Amino acid sequence: MAETLTQAKMGWNWDNSYARLPAFFYTRQEPVPVRAPKMVILNRSLANTLGLDADALDSEAGAELFAGNRLPEGAAPLAQAYAGHQFGHFTMLGDGRAILLGEQLTPQGERVDIQLKGSGRTPYSRGGDGRAALGPMLREYIVSEAMHALGIPTTRSLAVVTTGQGVIREETLAGAVLTRVAASHIRVGTFQYAARWGGPAQLRILADYTLRRHYPEALDADNRYLALLQHTIGRQASLIARWMHVGFIHGVMNTDNMAISGETIDYGPCAFMNEYDPATVFSSIDTGGRYAYGNQPYIAAWNLARFAESLLPLLDDDEDRAIEMAEEVLSTFPGQFRRNWLDGMRAKLGLFGEETEDEARIEALLSIMQQHRADFTNTFRALTLDRPEDVPMHGTSAFGDWLAWWQARRHRQAESDDASRQRMREHNPAIIPRNHQVEAALAAAVRGDDSVMKRLLDVLAKPFAYTEDQAAYVAPPPPSDQPYRTFCGT
């Protein structure tokens, strides 16, 4: 049993509302202690935001806490139950290697989950060891913090510690535990679990709790559960559009990886696109391209339909009427996504207002980029810097025609060229976490050299800065005969 840590000076301020739900939704479970925890990285900035004392956490006692060997006083550890469609197939899931320690109330009045990932077996482990390897946990740390800096809603990473124990995958790897911070870990799959095995009573409890936690403004709606669906659709339409704007590919958009809060969750086989191609897939397990870059809006709509199915008993006592209501709301997702996407693409091109030709011209640019295998991030970076000659399609008649339209379009708007360029700089990152740079940082960190990772993190923290120190991180990877592959890390 993990020892309780009573050092109040760390700043913990627990109020564990999820643990007050019926036990149907979780299993009380403490982390499994490890042999020799050691701090690898602590997110001091995030710790301060959460009201925690970074100096107190950056210690042996902090490492013991983040490994699960010692519990902070006031924590209520549990493993959450949920289900999910994984690559389209429904199954019972749950926290197989994660423990929710509880909820921290921050000085800003926010409530966030504090979860240990890689903390040992639970009743939901399904034969797994419940552990995690250092590389994948550091990968989630790097990419989630990069996403936060890009302004994309995301879970965040507070710390990574090594365990002093190996985990066996294809080979024996160094074990680690990640501390993840989230608005909550309530997923579409949580509702699927409640609908399948709990029935209307448990489903209503979960829905009311989710509304109070994430959408309190909807509690007084004429149909609060329909409002829950509407709000969730709106959040996801915005989130997926933001992924598309930076070339992010989640890689495993199962329903258990769609958070009702609208945050990006689970950074397993994720990656960022280099050459623009909607069919881009990096995940080693996505052999059919289900979760390819260009499919992400459609998969989001599919997942939301599964969410709506779960809510049907709450929408209306008449099932036909409930289905009609759900379908009407679901039909708004494509339009909401498209508006979010188009608004963001206009911003990336420094365009204000709307013209009817905008959408077709933006699609034309992407088509030219795909034809000439142009780097997604660097193309928009070059346009922001007024260097169209840096893109591979420069000099072609198609790009020349597009460039003439773009320049004329900007000339027609009332806003100044400086305002247009500033808008572009605010919406086009100069750098992203390039896959080859992330891999280099992870390889060095696993060998015990964290300097490469820390330099990368420093640069990724200011993706829109356009400073000289970013120059070394701008270049895409050199050509390779072997396609880049990511792995889920379980």
Beta strands, then each sheet from edge to edge (+ up, - down):
strand 1: 3-5
strand 2: 26-28
strand 3: 38-42
strand 4: 70-72
strand 5: 78-80
strand 6: 83-86
strand 7: 89-92
strand 8: 98-105
strand 9: 111-117
strand 10: 132-133
strand 11: 156-168
strand 12: 172-182
strand 13: 248-249
strand 14: 271-272
sheet 1: 1+ 4+
sheet 2: 2+ 5-
sheet 3: 3+ 11- 12+ 9- 8+
sheet 4: 3+ 11- 12+ 10-
sheet 5: 6+ 7-
sheet 6: 13+ 14-
end
